[in-house]
Amino acid sequence: MGTFLEMLQAVFFALSILKLASKAARNYKRWRMELRKRK
């Protein structure tokens, strides 16, 4: 049972990291577009 719970925790951890990464990438693209508009 312990290993199964550890696997679940690892999966949730990876999913949350992927969500944060995609969010950061979107914000980064938006930020770069804003910089380009100002110039």
PAMAR-411826 format. One record per residue (C-alpha): residue in three letters; x, y, z. Coordinates in steps of 0.5 Angstrom, whole numbers, padded with zeros to 4 digits, always signed. Layout:
N
alaXYZ
...
# end
This chain:
39
met+0000+0000+0000
gly+0006+0005+0002
thr+0009+0004-0005
phe+0002+0006-0008
leu+0001+0012-0004
glu+0008+0014-0006
met+0006+0013-0013
leu+0000+0017-0013
gln+0004+0023-0009
ala+0009+0023-0015
val+0004+0023-0020
phe+0000+0029-0017
phe+0007+0033-0016
ala+0009+0032-0023
leu+0002+0034-0025
ser+0002+0041-0021
ile+0009+0042-0024
leu+0007+0041-0031
lys+0001+0046-0029
leu+0006+0051-0026
ala+0010+0051-0032
ser+0005+0052-0037
lys+0002+0058-0033
ala+0009+0061-0033
ala+0010+0060-0040
arg+0004+0063-0042
asn+0005+0069-0038
tyr+0012+0069-0041
lys+0010+0070-0048
arg+0005+0075-0046
trp+0010+0079-0042
arg+0015+0079-0049
met+0009+0081-0053
glu+0008+0087-0048
leu+0015+0089-0049
arg+0015+0088-0056
lys+0009+0093-0057
arg+0012+0098-0052
lys+0018+0099-0057
# end
